[in-house]
Amino acid sequence: MMTKKKFTPSSDVDQKQLLNDKVEKARKNNFEDDHVRRGTPNGAQGE
């Protein structure tokens, strides 16, 4: 698998990058929904 060879140094980095991308997309897609759900001024900033 060439993809596996790309992330040989650390599979942790790949997971972190994937999670980061997922979170970023989720924030952009469910920004309003999340904000309304929490109902707080810094609900979007809840890390």
N, C-alpha and C positions, 0 to 999 in steps of 0.2 A: 504493500500500500504506500503510494507516494505521499499521501496526506499524512500518514504516520511518521514518515521520515522528516517531514517539515517540522513537526513538533517533537523532535527527539530530545532537545535540551530539557524540557519540562512540560509534561502533559497538564500540569497545574496551570501554566500560563494560558494554554489553549482554553481550559475550562473557564478561567477568569475572564478572558477576552470574550468568550461566548456569552457568559453571564452578563458582562458589561453591555454587550450589544443588545441582549435580550431586555435588560432593564431600560436601556435608552429607548428602544422601540416601544416598550410597554408604556414608558412615561409619555412619549409623544402621542401614542394611540389612545391611551386611557388617562390622559392628563386631566381632562374635564371630569370624567367619570370618577377618577380617584379623588379629585378635589372635592367634588360634591359629596362623595361617600364619607370622607373624613369630616368635612364641614369645618376645617380649621384653616387659618391663614397660611401656616407653613405645612399643610398636609402634603403638598407636592415635594417638600424638602425632607420628608421623613425618611431618613436613610437607616 
